[in-house]
Amino acid sequence: MSRAVVADPTPLRRDENGVLRMGETRVSLDSIVYRHRQGDTPAEIHESFPDVPLADVYAAISYYLRHQEEVAEYLAAREAEAERIRREVDSRPETQALRAKLRALREGQG
């Protein structure tokens, strides 16, 4: 008697902020994809993120390879949002004051 072969679902979930995460971990798809693009092997990626099972690392890479255009759009949107947040934080008076204080300390004036 043969068993039916059932495809596993992709181990990705979208969190409350819209970030694609690996299973129930905080590891983002971004992290897996960037490491893969850098040439890291699935085993090396798994070593860096041991909470993500090796099979899930392979599944994430497979998903990325099959959906490169969509993932590229997702990553671009995430990078744009990160840049928007950076600009917002950098423009705050308290951030500018802290930078000035740190600069003075570094220059030996504080």
ABEGO torsion letter per residue (X at the ends): XBBBBBBBBBABBBBAAGBBBBEABABBAAAAAAAAAAGBBAAAAAAABAABBAAAAAAAAAAAAAAAAAAAAAAAAAAAAAAAAAAAAAABAAAAAAAAAAAAAAAGAX
